[in-house]
């Protein structure tokens, strides 16, 4: 019988890389890391206000299953790609293999930006929830103080870096624990919202009611305001490319990584929708929730007594904390792989593995970058939504390039053990169009005060997502033109 690890190592060798990581991740652990980064305990809670204020219940109850179905199509096309090319670089390696070096270059920088900002968004969201939860016990934590929230965010990210450096030998086991935290935690929260409140909203209100707290005219509701609310779904169900990034550590990766990717989306989509519906049916104090900024925190306090509210907060914070840990894990693998092909400044440092065959230097670099990109949150509450928008556009933008290149490749693409048969012919175009659609909307202002050069413009209300992309992607393109195109020729083989 052929040892599966030997077969995986041979497959990796065919792609040009030697086996450097230990393959200690099972198919379940591979699924667990993507499921953990999607984390409905993170996204559904921290970006609830975005959907509440931009569409209201209809953006959540109806918008979630529609957008989640489109994301499922994106995930299935990516699952076919990871089965054929299971590498730590994942997304950008696919673009390299299917296109030209410039495709891999742009894809890599988009993906790296997305992984940095999704780490920032998750840990900052945790900091916000943790600060609010602690304020119920001590006045030392002020949930309205941006400096306090940023300090908690900074410490949290530092802890996640240290966990990925010093806990490398058991961090894959923590991914498994996190799955059960989400399974039982989400079930408990749904039960609380169903059984504890004395009154619930009607199904008609949940599935048809509209809210527009954006400040934009209601005449723009369907074409502008409502799509802004889709950030809830698009941001929550992302990060599933983690299954690709840890594929070099996964046994039977050609099948396990593909299944881990699409199953993490499917399970999160269903469970997330049920969780959000439980929120909406319990949201009987619409005015109070809106007064509180549309945050799910206000919904929790108005729907259930203090003791139950505290239990929900504890479960949520625990899930979000594990989610941030997983983000650093996946992001460090991508930084390692991109540096392995000499695409990142200081690549020799980021590719060093420690005694546990863990990219600890890359974990530090990824976490440090997440802290830096979140600095505007010290003075702007809107910065969190800019970070989440950057995460969505960066990650999904990087997905679109190899998906398109695979579609262009047509029948000449060599499918892996897990594949779509002929379904890629319609799935790939749908996936790319969805990504283009949401990317356009998520660089737009979320409030009239954030309209650049508009009347009453306030820099603190601006969505700085376009600036972030201009700096990172613009810089990458300039770098490419000035010399990177001469030395970045694609994957740097680590064996003959």
Secondary structure, 3 states (H helix, E strand, C coil): CCCHHHHHHHHHHHCCCCCCCCCCECHHHHHHHHHHHHCHHHHHHHCHHHHHHEECHHHHHCHHHHHHHHHHHHHHHHHHHHHHCCCCCCHHHHHHHHCCHHHHHHHHHHHHHHHHHHHHHHHHHHHHHHHHHHHCCCCCCCCCCHHHHHHHHHHHHHHHHHHHHHCCCCHHHHHHHHHHHHHHHHHHHHHHHHHCCCCCCCHHHHHHCCEECCCCCHHHHHHHHHHHHCHHHHHHCCCCCHHHHCHHHECCHHHHHHHHHHHHHHHHHHHHHHHHHHHHHHCCCHHHHHHCCCCHHHHHHHHCCHHHHHHHHHHHHHHHHHHHHHHHHHHHHHHHHHHHCCCCCCHHHHCCCCCCCCCHHHHHHHHHHHHHHCHHHHCCCCHHHHHHHHHHHHHHHHHHHHHHHHHHHHHHCCCCCCCCCCCHHHHHHHHHHHHHHHHHHCCCCCCHHHCCCCCCCCHHHCCCHHHHHHHHHHHHHHHHHHHHHHHCCCCCCCCC
